Amino acid sequence: MEVLRVHIKGWTASFRYPNFISGYQPTLPVPPLSTVFGILQCVKGEYVTLENTEVGYFFKSSGRCVDLEHIYEVDEKFFGKSNICRREILFEPEMYLYIKDVKFEEYFKEPRHQILLGRSQDLAYIESIRKVELTKAEEPVLFGGTTVPFPNKGAFGFVLALPSCFTEDIPREVVDVKPFYIVDEFRKCKIDGVYYDEELNIGVYMHGKH
């Protein structure tokens, strides 16, 4: 299967746990699917969902740390107060993004908006864009740094309910919340629906209308 492979890098990343609203802000170890579709929407400048294209990815970083963040909390009457919170941050993140709709090549070459890996300050840039061939993984392959819908034979990691995307209207609302395996570690395994990138020696789960 021919797909577009986009290598994205950044300096910091942070992916919020949906159940943490105030206080200490930990980060998910990998971006949720909604973040991936947020990137596709940024570069195209239009609303993109699983209805439009299949997508796969894997993510890694050099490490994580905790920083103090000065935030401003504003209510509906625009009265606000400042606060300090401890936020967990991923350092030197990078993600390989696989898109079945290869027409996205022109969007990534001239993106409409800035690419982010999490919050508005987590700026990212495109390292490379190229078309590659993925083959169906018939044998165990190295796999990790991603999410897989639950349940799935052979998948591993802790399970968390996450949205697949958000609506395009304001205020934005979550869409299609369902459980996902958060596959942080990389290990050799065989999982249903995984393809193989021979050049990078990595397995890729393609999210789509299965």
Buried (B, 14 or more C-beta within 10 A) or exposed (E): EEBBBBBBBBBBBBBBBBEEEEEEBBBBBBBBBBBBBBBBBBBBEEBBBBEBBBBBBBBBBEEBEEEEBEBEEEEEEEEEEEEEBEBBBBEEBBBBBBBBBEEBBEBBEEBEEEBBBBBEEBBBEBEEBEEBEBEEBEEBBBBBBBBBBBEBEEBBBEEBEBBBBBEEEEEEEBBEEEEBBBBBEBEEBBBEBBBBBEEBEBBBBBBBEE
